Amino acid sequence: MGGAVFVLLVDDDAAFANAAARSFESVGMRTVVALGSMAALDVFKNDEIDVVVTDLKLPAGEPSALARIISNRRPQAPVIVMSAHPEFLGRDVVSPGAVLCQPLEIAELCRAIRVRQAQ
Protein backbone atom coordinates (compact mmCIF):
# COMPACT_ATOMS: atom_id res chain seq x y z
CA MET A 1 0.00 0.00 0.00
CA GLY A 2 2.21 2.79 -1.18
CA GLY A 3 1.18 6.40 -1.36
CA ALA A 4 -1.77 8.12 0.22
CA VAL A 5 -4.33 6.22 2.27
CA PHE A 6 -7.49 5.78 0.17
CA VAL A 7 -10.60 6.17 2.36
CA LEU A 8 -14.18 5.23 1.50
CA LEU A 9 -16.40 7.44 3.68
CA VAL A 10 -20.04 6.36 3.98
CA ASP A 11 -22.53 8.70 5.64
CA ASP A 12 -26.03 9.88 4.77
CA ASP A 13 -25.19 13.37 6.07
CA ALA A 14 -23.73 14.93 2.91
CA ALA A 15 -22.54 18.07 4.71
CA PHE A 16 -20.58 16.04 7.29
CA ALA A 17 -19.24 13.63 4.68
CA ASN A 18 -18.01 16.38 2.38
CA ALA A 19 -16.44 18.34 5.25
CA ALA A 20 -14.71 15.20 6.52
CA ALA A 21 -13.50 14.33 3.01
CA ARG A 22 -11.97 17.81 2.64
CA SER A 23 -10.26 17.39 6.01
CA PHE A 24 -8.91 13.96 5.07
CA GLU A 25 -7.60 15.30 1.79
CA SER A 26 -5.95 18.25 3.55
CA VAL A 27 -3.77 15.75 5.47
CA GLY A 28 -2.90 13.74 2.37
CA MET A 29 -5.60 11.05 2.27
CA ARG A 30 -7.48 10.24 -0.92
CA THR A 31 -11.20 10.09 -0.22
CA VAL A 32 -14.37 9.01 -1.96
CA VAL A 33 -17.78 9.68 -0.41
CA ALA A 34 -20.80 7.38 -0.67
CA LEU A 35 -24.14 8.55 0.74
CA GLY A 36 -25.57 5.06 1.29
CA SER A 37 -24.79 1.35 1.52
CA MET A 38 -25.49 0.47 -2.11
CA ALA A 39 -23.27 3.28 -3.42
CA ALA A 40 -20.58 2.23 -0.94
CA LEU A 41 -20.65 -1.40 -2.08
CA ASP A 42 -20.33 -0.24 -5.67
CA VAL A 43 -17.29 1.88 -4.80
CA PHE A 44 -15.83 -0.87 -2.60
CA LYS A 45 -15.34 -3.03 -5.68
CA ASN A 46 -12.29 -0.81 -6.20
CA ASP A 47 -9.36 -2.76 -4.78
CA GLU A 48 -7.54 0.48 -4.01
CA ILE A 49 -9.74 1.26 -0.97
CA ASP A 50 -7.51 1.03 2.13
CA VAL A 51 -9.95 1.95 4.93
CA VAL A 52 -13.74 2.17 5.15
CA VAL A 53 -15.33 4.70 7.51
CA THR A 54 -19.08 4.21 7.79
CA ASP A 55 -21.95 5.58 9.78
CA LEU A 56 -23.80 2.75 11.52
CA LYS A 57 -27.28 4.08 10.82
CA LEU A 58 -27.87 4.82 7.15
CA PRO A 59 -30.97 6.04 5.26
CA ALA A 60 -33.11 2.91 5.44
CA GLY A 61 -33.67 3.67 9.12
CA GLU A 62 -32.22 0.38 10.31
CA PRO A 63 -28.71 -0.27 11.56
CA SER A 64 -26.43 -0.84 8.62
CA ALA A 65 -24.94 -4.24 7.92
CA LEU A 66 -22.43 -2.56 5.61
CA ALA A 67 -19.44 -3.08 7.92
CA ARG A 68 -20.19 -6.80 8.18
CA ILE A 69 -20.65 -7.16 4.40
CA ILE A 70 -17.34 -5.40 3.75
CA SER A 71 -15.57 -7.56 6.33
CA ASN A 72 -16.99 -10.70 4.69
CA ARG A 73 -15.91 -9.60 1.21
CA ARG A 74 -12.44 -8.43 2.19
CA PRO A 75 -11.52 -9.38 5.78
CA GLN A 76 -8.24 -7.46 5.67
CA ALA A 77 -10.01 -4.14 4.91
CA PRO A 78 -10.04 -2.02 8.07
CA VAL A 79 -13.50 -0.70 8.96
CA ILE A 80 -14.26 2.18 11.30
CA VAL A 81 -17.89 2.50 12.39
CA MET A 82 -19.26 5.84 13.59
CA SER A 83 -22.48 6.02 15.56
CA ALA A 84 -24.60 8.62 17.25
CA HIS A 85 -26.84 5.72 18.31
CA PRO A 86 -25.08 3.85 21.13
CA GLU A 87 -28.16 1.66 21.61
CA PHE A 88 -27.17 -0.23 18.44
CA LEU A 89 -23.52 -0.79 19.35
CA GLY A 90 -24.12 -3.99 21.32
CA ARG A 91 -26.00 -5.70 18.52
CA ASP A 92 -24.54 -7.94 15.85
CA VAL A 93 -24.58 -5.18 13.23
CA VAL A 94 -21.05 -3.98 13.85
CA SER A 95 -18.14 -5.90 12.43
CA PRO A 96 -14.95 -6.21 14.40
CA GLY A 97 -13.09 -2.95 14.14
CA ALA A 98 -12.96 0.49 15.60
CA VAL A 99 -16.19 2.07 16.80
CA LEU A 100 -16.34 5.81 17.39
CA CYS A 101 -19.28 7.57 19.03
CA GLN A 102 -20.50 10.78 17.47
CA PRO A 103 -20.18 13.66 17.76
CA LEU A 104 -16.47 13.37 17.17
CA GLU A 105 -13.67 15.60 16.02
CA ILE A 106 -12.33 15.14 12.50
CA ALA A 107 -8.79 14.97 13.95
CA GLU A 108 -9.88 11.98 16.08
CA LEU A 109 -11.28 10.30 12.98
CA CYS A 110 -8.04 10.96 11.04
CA ARG A 111 -6.02 9.36 13.86
CA ALA A 112 -8.31 6.32 13.87
CA ILE A 113 -7.93 5.93 10.10
CA ARG A 114 -4.14 6.01 10.29
CA VAL A 115 -4.11 3.49 13.17
CA ARG A 116 -6.52 1.07 11.44
CA GLN A 117 -4.71 1.35 8.10
CA ALA A 118 -1.36 0.61 9.74
CA GLN A 119 -2.62 -2.61 11.40
DSSP file (Angstrom, degrees, kcal/mol; ACC not computed):
  #  RESIDUE AA STRUCTURE BP1 BP2  ACC     N-H-->O    O-->H-N    N-H-->O    O-->H-N    TCO  KAPPA ALPHA  PHI   PSI    X-CA   Y-CA   Z-CA
    1    1 A M              0   0    0      0, 0.0     2,-0.2     0, 0.0    47,-0.0   0.000 360.0 360.0 360.0  78.1    0.0    0.0    0.0
    2    2 A G        +     0   0    0      3,-0.0     2,-0.1     2,-0.0     0, 0.0  -0.512 360.0  15.3 -86.6 159.0    2.2    2.8   -1.2
    3    3 A G  S    S-     0   0    0     -2,-0.2     3,-0.1     2,-0.0     2,-0.0  -0.352 106.7  -2.2  83.3-161.5    1.2    6.4   -1.4
    4    4 A A  S    S-     0   0    0      1,-0.1     2,-0.2    -2,-0.1    25,-0.2  -0.311  75.9-104.2 -69.3 146.4   -1.8    8.1    0.2
    5    5 A V        -     0   0    0     23,-0.2    25,-2.6    45,-0.1     2,-0.7  -0.537  32.6-141.6 -66.5 132.5   -4.3    6.2    2.3
    6    6 A F  E     -a   30   0A   0     42,-0.3    44,-2.8    -2,-0.2    45,-1.7  -0.899  20.9-165.9-104.7 113.5   -7.5    5.8    0.2
    7    7 A V  E     -ab  31  51A   0     23,-3.3    25,-2.4    -2,-0.7     2,-0.6  -0.837  17.3-155.4-106.7 131.9  -10.6    6.2    2.4
    8    8 A L  E     -ab  32  52A   0     43,-2.6    45,-3.0    -2,-0.4     2,-0.5  -0.943  18.8-164.4 -99.5 115.5  -14.2    5.2    1.5
    9    9 A L  E     -ab  33  53A   0     23,-2.7    25,-2.7    -2,-0.6     2,-0.5  -0.910   4.8-170.4-106.8 121.3  -16.4    7.4    3.7
   10   10 A V  E     +ab  34  54A   0     43,-3.3    45,-2.3    -2,-0.5     2,-0.3  -0.947  24.7 134.2-118.0 116.7  -20.0    6.4    4.0
   11   11 A D        -     0   0    0     23,-1.8    47,-0.1    -2,-0.5     6,-0.1  -0.957  49.3-142.0-159.2 140.2  -22.5    8.7    5.6
   12   12 A D  S    S+     0   0    0     45,-0.3     2,-1.1    -2,-0.3     3,-0.1   0.558  86.4  87.8 -82.3  -6.9  -26.0    9.9    4.8
   13   13 A D     >  -     0   0    0      1,-0.2     4,-2.8     2,-0.1     5,-0.2  -0.783  61.5-171.4 -91.5  96.2  -25.2   13.4    6.1
   14   14 A A  H  > S+     0   0    0     -2,-1.1     4,-2.7     1,-0.2     5,-0.3   0.853  81.7  54.2 -60.1 -37.8  -23.7   14.9    2.9
   15   15 A A  H  > S+     0   0    0      2,-0.2     4,-2.1     1,-0.2    -1,-0.2   0.941 113.2  42.1 -63.8 -46.7  -22.5   18.1    4.7
   16   16 A F  H  > S+     0   0    0      2,-0.2     4,-3.0     1,-0.2     5,-0.2   0.943 115.3  50.5 -63.1 -47.4  -20.6   16.0    7.3
   17   17 A A  H  X S+     0   0    0     -4,-2.8     4,-2.5     1,-0.2    -2,-0.2   0.908 112.5  45.3 -59.8 -44.7  -19.2   13.6    4.7
   18   18 A N  H  X S+     0   0    0     -4,-2.7     4,-2.2    -5,-0.2    -1,-0.2   0.888 114.0  49.0 -68.8 -38.0  -18.0   16.4    2.4
   19   19 A A  H  X S+     0   0    0     -4,-2.1     4,-2.1    -5,-0.3    -2,-0.2   0.920 113.3  47.2 -65.6 -42.8  -16.4   18.3    5.3
   20   20 A A  H  X S+     0   0    0     -4,-3.0     4,-2.9     2,-0.2    -2,-0.2   0.912 110.2  52.9 -64.2 -42.3  -14.7   15.2    6.5
   21   21 A A  H  X S+     0   0    0     -4,-2.5     4,-2.6    -5,-0.2    -1,-0.2   0.915 108.9  49.5 -60.1 -43.7  -13.5   14.3    3.0
   22   22 A R  H  X S+     0   0    0     -4,-2.2     4,-1.8     1,-0.2    -1,-0.2   0.908 112.0  49.0 -61.8 -40.7  -12.0   17.8    2.6
   23   23 A S  H  X S+     0   0    0     -4,-2.1     4,-0.8     2,-0.2    -2,-0.2   0.923 111.1  49.1 -64.5 -44.2  -10.3   17.4    6.0
   24   24 A F  H ><>S+     0   0    0     -4,-2.9     5,-2.4     1,-0.2     3,-1.1   0.933 112.0  48.8 -59.7 -45.8   -8.9   14.0    5.1
   25   25 A E  H ><5S+     0   0    0     -4,-2.6     3,-1.5     1,-0.3    -1,-0.2   0.824 102.7  62.1 -66.1 -30.9   -7.6   15.3    1.8
   26   26 A S  H 3<5S+     0   0    0     -4,-1.8    -1,-0.3     1,-0.3    -2,-0.2   0.725 106.4  46.4 -68.2 -19.8   -5.9   18.2    3.6
   27   27 A V  T <<5S-     0   0    0     -3,-1.1    -1,-0.3    -4,-0.8    -2,-0.2   0.149 131.1 -91.7-106.9  17.9   -3.8   15.8    5.5
   28   28 A G  T < 5S+     0   0    0     -3,-1.5     2,-0.4     1,-0.3    -3,-0.2   0.574  81.1 133.3  92.5  10.7   -2.9   13.7    2.4
   29   29 A M      < -     0   0    0     -5,-2.4     2,-0.4   -25,-0.2    -1,-0.3  -0.752  52.1-132.5 -93.2 140.9   -5.6   11.1    2.3
   30   30 A R  E     -a    6   0A   0    -25,-2.6   -23,-3.3    -2,-0.4     2,-0.4  -0.740  33.2-169.4 -84.0 140.4   -7.5   10.2   -0.9
   31   31 A T  E     -a    7   0A   0     -2,-0.4     2,-0.4   -25,-0.2   -23,-0.2  -0.993  22.8-173.0-139.6 139.4  -11.2   10.1   -0.2
   32   32 A V  E     -a    8   0A   0    -25,-2.4   -23,-2.7    -2,-0.4     2,-0.4  -0.997  19.9-145.1-126.1 137.2  -14.4    9.0   -2.0
   33   33 A V  E     -a    9   0A   0     -2,-0.4     2,-0.4   -25,-0.2   -23,-0.2  -0.837  13.4-174.2-104.4 136.0  -17.8    9.7   -0.4
   34   34 A A  E     -a   10   0A   0    -25,-2.7   -23,-1.8    -2,-0.4    -2,-0.0  -0.997  14.6-155.6-125.2 134.4  -20.8    7.4   -0.7
   35   35 A L  S    S+     0   0    0     -2,-0.4     2,-0.3   -25,-0.2   -25,-0.1   0.301  73.9  14.7 -94.0   9.9  -24.1    8.5    0.7
   36   36 A G  S  > S-     0   0    0      1,-0.1     4,-2.1    22,-0.1     5,-0.1  -0.982  83.6 -93.2-169.8 170.7  -25.6    5.1    1.3
   37   37 A S  H  > S+     0   0    0     -2,-0.3     4,-2.7     2,-0.2     5,-0.2   0.896 117.9  50.5 -62.5 -44.7  -24.8    1.4    1.5
   38   38 A M  H  > S+     0   0    0      1,-0.2     4,-1.9     2,-0.2    -1,-0.2   0.926 112.5  46.6 -64.2 -43.8  -25.5    0.5   -2.1
   39   39 A A  H  > S+     0   0    0      1,-0.2     4,-2.2     2,-0.2    -1,-0.2   0.896 112.4  52.3 -62.6 -39.3  -23.3    3.3   -3.4
   40   40 A A  H  X S+     0   0    0     -4,-2.1     4,-2.8     1,-0.2    -2,-0.2   0.916 107.6  50.0 -63.8 -43.9  -20.6    2.2   -0.9
   41   41 A L  H  X S+     0   0    0     -4,-2.7     4,-0.6     1,-0.2    -1,-0.2   0.870 109.8  52.2 -63.8 -35.4  -20.6   -1.4   -2.1
   42   42 A D  H >< S+     0   0    0     -4,-1.9     3,-0.7    -5,-0.2    -1,-0.2   0.927 113.9  42.4 -64.4 -44.7  -20.3   -0.2   -5.7
   43   43 A V  H >< S+     0   0    0     -4,-2.2     3,-2.3     1,-0.2    -2,-0.2   0.857 104.3  66.5 -68.6 -35.4  -17.3    1.9   -4.8
   44   44 A F  H 3< S+     0   0    0     -4,-2.8    -1,-0.2     1,-0.3    -2,-0.2   0.677  80.0  78.6 -64.5 -16.9  -15.8   -0.9   -2.6
   45   45 A K  T << S+     0   0    0     -3,-0.7     2,-0.5    -4,-0.6    -1,-0.3   0.760  73.0  97.3 -60.1 -21.9  -15.3   -3.0   -5.7
   46   46 A N  S X  S-     0   0    0     -3,-2.3     3,-1.5    -4,-0.2    -3,-0.0  -0.584  70.7-152.2 -70.6 116.3  -12.3   -0.8   -6.2
   47   47 A D  T 3  S+     0   0    0     -2,-0.5    -1,-0.2     1,-0.3    -3,-0.1   0.562  86.1  75.5 -68.7  -7.1   -9.4   -2.8   -4.8
   48   48 A E  T 3   +     0   0    0    -47,-0.0   -42,-0.3     2,-0.0    -1,-0.3   0.627  64.5 113.1 -80.9 -12.0   -7.5    0.5   -4.0
   49   49 A I    <   +     0   0    0     -3,-1.5   -42,-0.2    -6,-0.2     3,-0.1  -0.448  39.8 178.2 -64.6 124.0   -9.7    1.3   -1.0
   50   50 A D        +     0   0    0    -44,-2.8     2,-0.3     1,-0.3   -43,-0.2   0.828  63.9  15.9 -94.3 -39.6   -7.5    1.0    2.1
   51   51 A V  E     -b    7   0A   0    -45,-1.7   -43,-2.6    26,-0.1     2,-0.5  -0.996  62.0-149.4-140.9 139.2  -10.0    2.0    4.9
   52   52 A V  E     -bc   8  79A   0     26,-2.6    28,-3.1    -2,-0.3     2,-0.5  -0.952   9.6-171.5-111.3 128.1  -13.7    2.2    5.2
   53   53 A V  E     +bc   9  80A   0    -45,-3.0   -43,-3.3    -2,-0.5     2,-0.4  -0.981  18.6 173.7-116.0 119.4  -15.3    4.7    7.5
   54   54 A T  E     -bc  10  81A   0     26,-2.9    28,-3.0    -2,-0.5     2,-0.2  -0.972  34.7-124.5-134.0 142.9  -19.1    4.2    7.8
   55   55 A D  E     - c   0  82A   0    -45,-2.3    28,-0.2    -2,-0.4     3,-0.1  -0.580  23.9-138.4 -71.9 143.3  -22.0    5.6    9.8
   56   56 A L  S    S+     0   0    0     26,-2.8     8,-3.5    -2,-0.2     2,-0.7   0.911  90.1  53.1 -71.3 -42.6  -23.8    2.8   11.5
   57   57 A K  B    S+E   63   0B   0     25,-0.3   -45,-0.3     6,-0.2    -1,-0.2  -0.851  73.7 177.3-103.9 111.9  -27.3    4.1   10.8
   58   58 A L    >   -     0   0    0      4,-0.9     3,-2.2    -2,-0.7     4,-0.2  -0.516  47.6 -71.7-109.6 177.1  -27.9    4.8    7.2
   59   59 A P  T 3  S+     0   0    0      0, 0.0   -23,-0.1     0, 0.0    -2,-0.0   0.637 116.2  72.9 -48.9 -29.5  -31.0    6.0    5.3
   60   60 A A  T 3  S-     0   0    0      2,-0.2    -3,-0.0     1,-0.1   -24,-0.0   0.672 104.7-121.3 -64.7 -12.3  -33.1    2.9    5.4
   61   61 A G  S <  S+     0   0    0     -3,-2.2    -1,-0.1     1,-0.3    -4,-0.0   0.342  81.3  97.7  91.3  -8.1  -33.7    3.7    9.1
   62   62 A E  S    S-     0   0    0     -4,-0.2    -4,-0.9     1,-0.1    -1,-0.3  -0.779  89.9 -83.8-109.2 156.5  -32.2    0.4   10.3
   63   63 A P  B     -E   57   0B   0      0, 0.0    -6,-0.2     0, 0.0     2,-0.2  -0.330  55.3-111.1 -56.9 138.8  -28.7   -0.3   11.6
   64   64 A S        -     0   0    0     -8,-3.5     3,-0.2     1,-0.1     4,-0.2  -0.500  21.2-163.7 -78.1 138.8  -26.4   -0.8    8.6
   65   65 A A     >  +     0   0    0     -2,-0.2     4,-2.4     1,-0.2     3,-0.3   0.257  64.2 108.9 -95.7   8.9  -24.9   -4.2    7.9
   66   66 A L  H  > S+     0   0    0      1,-0.2     4,-2.8     2,-0.2     5,-0.2   0.889  72.9  52.5 -55.3 -45.7  -22.4   -2.6    5.6
   67   67 A A  H  > S+     0   0    0     26,-0.3     4,-2.3    -3,-0.2    -1,-0.2   0.903 111.5  47.0 -60.0 -41.4  -19.4   -3.1    7.9
   68   68 A R  H  > S+     0   0    0     25,-0.5     4,-2.1    -3,-0.3    -1,-0.2   0.904 111.6  50.5 -67.4 -41.1  -20.2   -6.8    8.2
   69   69 A I  H  X S+     0   0    0     -4,-2.4     4,-2.3     2,-0.2    -2,-0.2   0.930 112.0  47.6 -61.8 -45.5  -20.6   -7.2    4.4
   70   70 A I  H  X S+     0   0    0     -4,-2.8     4,-2.8     1,-0.2     7,-0.2   0.921 111.0  50.9 -62.6 -43.8  -17.3   -5.4    3.8
   71   71 A S  H  < S+     0   0    0     -4,-2.3    -1,-0.2    -5,-0.2    -2,-0.2   0.857 111.1  49.1 -62.7 -34.8  -15.6   -7.6    6.3
   72   72 A N  H  < S+     0   0    0     -4,-2.1    -1,-0.2     1,-0.2    -2,-0.2   0.881 114.7  44.3 -70.7 -37.7  -17.0  -10.7    4.7
   73   73 A R  H  < S+     0   0    0     -4,-2.3    -2,-0.2     1,-0.3    -1,-0.2   0.878 136.3   9.1 -74.3 -38.9  -15.9   -9.6    1.2
   74   74 A R    ><  -     0   0    0     -4,-2.8     3,-2.4    -5,-0.2    -1,-0.3  -0.684  66.3-174.4-145.3  84.8  -12.4   -8.4    2.2
   75   75 A P  T 3  S+     0   0    0      0, 0.0    -1,-0.1     0, 0.0    -3,-0.1   0.753  83.8  59.0 -56.5 -27.6  -11.5   -9.4    5.8
   76   76 A Q  T 3  S+     0   0    0      2,-0.1    -5,-0.1    -5,-0.0    -2,-0.0   0.579  79.8 104.4 -79.6  -7.9   -8.2   -7.5    5.7
   77   77 A A  S <  S-     0   0    0     -3,-2.4   -26,-0.1    -7,-0.2     2,-0.1  -0.631  74.8-128.9 -77.0 116.8  -10.0   -4.1    4.9
   78   78 A P        -     0   0    0      0, 0.0   -26,-2.6     0, 0.0     2,-0.4  -0.425  24.7-162.0 -65.7 138.3  -10.0   -2.0    8.1
   79   79 A V  E     -c   52   0A   0     17,-0.3    19,-0.9   -28,-0.2     2,-0.5  -0.985  10.0-166.5-125.1 131.9  -13.5   -0.7    9.0
   80   80 A I  E     -cd  53  98A   0    -28,-3.1   -26,-2.9    -2,-0.4     2,-0.5  -0.983  11.5-156.9-115.9 125.2  -14.3    2.2   11.3
   81   81 A V  E     -cd  54  99A   0     17,-2.8    19,-3.1    -2,-0.5     2,-0.4  -0.883   3.7-162.5-105.8 129.7  -17.9    2.5   12.4
   82   82 A M  E     +cd  55 100A   0    -28,-3.0   -26,-2.8    -2,-0.5     2,-0.3  -0.879  13.6 177.6-107.1 142.5  -19.3    5.8   13.6
   83   83 A S  E     - d   0 101A   0     17,-2.2    19,-2.6    -2,-0.4   -28,-0.0  -0.967  35.5-177.9-150.6 133.6  -22.5    6.0   15.6
   84   84 A A  S    S+     0   0    0     -2,-0.3     3,-0.1    17,-0.2    -1,-0.1   0.248  85.3  74.9 -98.0   7.0  -24.6    8.6   17.3
   85   85 A H    >   +     0   0    0      1,-0.1     3,-2.2    -3,-0.0     4,-0.4  -0.714  54.9 174.0-121.9  77.6  -26.8    5.7   18.3
   86   86 A P  G >  S+     0   0    0      0, 0.0     3,-1.0     0, 0.0     4,-0.4   0.709  72.2  75.5 -60.9 -18.7  -25.1    3.8   21.1
   87   87 A E  G 3  S+     0   0    0      1,-0.2     3,-0.2     2,-0.1     4,-0.1   0.733  96.7  48.5 -65.1 -19.4  -28.2    1.7   21.6
   88   88 A F  G X  S+     0   0    0     -3,-2.2     3,-1.4     1,-0.2     5,-0.4   0.587  87.7  86.2 -92.4 -11.6  -27.2   -0.2   18.4
   89   89 A L  T <  S+     0   0    0     -3,-1.0    -1,-0.2    -4,-0.4     5,-0.1   0.751  85.6  53.2 -67.5 -24.6  -23.5   -0.8   19.4
   90   90 A G  T 3  S+     0   0    0     -4,-0.4    -1,-0.3    -3,-0.2    -2,-0.1   0.579  93.2  91.8 -85.2  -8.9  -24.1   -4.0   21.3
   91   91 A R  S X  S-     0   0    0     -3,-1.4     3,-0.9     1,-0.1     2,-0.3  -0.274  93.2-101.2 -83.0 171.4  -26.0   -5.7   18.5
   92   92 A D  T 3  S+     0   0    0      1,-0.2    -1,-0.1    -2,-0.0    -3,-0.1  -0.024  99.3  93.1 -82.8  32.4  -24.5   -7.9   15.8
   93   93 A V  T 3   +     0   0    0     -5,-0.4     2,-0.5    -2,-0.3   -25,-0.5   0.562  68.8  78.2 -99.9  -9.9  -24.6   -5.2   13.2
   94   94 A V  S <  S-     0   0    0     -3,-0.9     3,-0.1    -6,-0.2   -29,-0.1  -0.863  72.1-143.3-104.1 128.8  -21.1   -4.0   13.8
   95   95 A S        -     0   0    0     -2,-0.5   -14,-0.1     1,-0.2   -27,-0.1  -0.389  43.1 -76.5 -77.8 164.7  -18.1   -5.9   12.4
   96   96 A P  S    S+     0   0    0      0, 0.0     2,-0.3     0, 0.0   -17,-0.3  -0.387  92.7  81.3 -58.0 139.0  -14.9   -6.2   14.4
   97   97 A G  S    S-     0   0    0     -3,-0.1   -17,-0.2   -19,-0.1     2,-0.1  -0.906  84.7 -32.2 149.9-176.2  -13.1   -3.0   14.1
   98   98 A A  E     -d   80   0A   0    -19,-0.9   -17,-2.8    -2,-0.3     2,-0.4  -0.440  48.1-163.4 -72.1 142.1  -13.0    0.5   15.6
   99   99 A V  E     -d   81   0A   0    -19,-0.2     2,-0.4    -2,-0.1   -17,-0.2  -0.995   5.3-171.4-127.3 124.9  -16.2    2.1   16.8
  100  100 A L  E     -d   82   0A   0    -19,-3.1   -17,-2.2    -2,-0.4     2,-0.4  -0.957  16.9-136.1-118.0 133.1  -16.3    5.8   17.4
  101  101 A C  E     -d   83   0A   0     -2,-0.4   -17,-0.2   -19,-0.2   -19,-0.1  -0.727  37.2 -96.0 -89.6 134.8  -19.3    7.6   19.0
  102  102 A Q  S    S+     0   0    0    -19,-2.6     2,-0.1    -2,-0.4     3,-0.0  -0.633  97.2  59.1 -90.1 152.7  -20.5   10.8   17.5
  103  103 A P  S    S+     0   0    0      0, 0.0     2,-0.3     0, 0.0    -2,-0.1   0.499  79.4 157.8 -74.1 151.3  -20.2   13.7   17.8
  104  104 A L        -     0   0    0     -2,-0.1     2,-0.3    -4,-0.1    -2,-0.1  -0.959  43.2-105.1-140.9 158.7  -16.5   13.4   17.2
  105  105 A E     >  -     0   0    0     -2,-0.3     4,-1.8     1,-0.1     3,-0.3  -0.605  24.2-129.2 -83.4 143.7  -13.7   15.6   16.0
  106  106 A I  H  > S+     0   0    0     -2,-0.3     4,-2.7     1,-0.2     5,-0.2   0.869 110.4  58.6 -59.4 -36.9  -12.3   15.1   12.5
  107  107 A A  H  > S+     0   0    0      1,-0.2     4,-2.2     2,-0.2    -1,-0.2   0.892 104.5  50.8 -60.7 -39.0   -8.8   15.0   14.0
  108  108 A E  H  > S+     0   0    0     -3,-0.3     4,-2.2     2,-0.2    -1,-0.2   0.903 110.5  49.1 -63.2 -41.6   -9.9   12.0   16.1
  109  109 A L  H  X S+     0   0    0     -4,-1.8     4,-2.2     2,-0.2    -2,-0.2   0.901 109.1  52.2 -65.7 -41.4  -11.3   10.3   13.0
  110  110 A C  H  X S+     0   0    0     -4,-2.7     4,-2.3     2,-0.2    -2,-0.2   0.914 109.7  49.6 -60.0 -43.6   -8.0   11.0   11.0
  111  111 A R  H  X S+     0   0    0     -4,-2.2     4,-2.4     1,-0.2    -2,-0.2   0.919 110.1  50.6 -61.7 -43.6   -6.0    9.4   13.9
  112  112 A A  H  X S+     0   0    0     -4,-2.2     4,-2.7     1,-0.2     5,-0.2   0.885 109.2  51.7 -63.2 -38.5   -8.3    6.3   13.9
  113  113 A I  H  X S+     0   0    0     -4,-2.2     4,-2.6     2,-0.2     5,-0.2   0.945 110.6  47.2 -62.7 -48.4   -7.9    5.9   10.1
  114  114 A R  H  X S+     0   0    0     -4,-2.3     4,-1.6     1,-0.2    -2,-0.2   0.898 113.9  48.1 -62.0 -40.7   -4.1    6.0   10.3
  115  115 A V  H  X S+     0   0    0     -4,-2.4     4,-0.8     2,-0.2    -2,-0.2   0.945 114.6  44.6 -65.2 -48.5   -4.1    3.5   13.2
  116  116 A R  H >< S+     0   0    0     -4,-2.7     3,-0.5     1,-0.2    -2,-0.2   0.876 113.0  51.3 -64.8 -37.8   -6.5    1.1   11.4
  117  117 A Q  H 3< S+     0   0    0     -4,-2.6    -1,-0.2     1,-0.2    -2,-0.2   0.831 107.9  53.0 -69.0 -31.6   -4.7    1.3    8.1
  118  118 A A  H 3<        0   0    0     -4,-1.6    -1,-0.2     1,-0.2    -2,-0.2   0.670 360.0 360.0 -78.0 -16.7   -1.4    0.6    9.7
  119  119 A Q    <<        0   0    0     -4,-0.8    -1,-0.2    -3,-0.5    -2,-0.1   0.492 360.0 360.0 -73.1 360.0   -2.6   -2.6   11.4
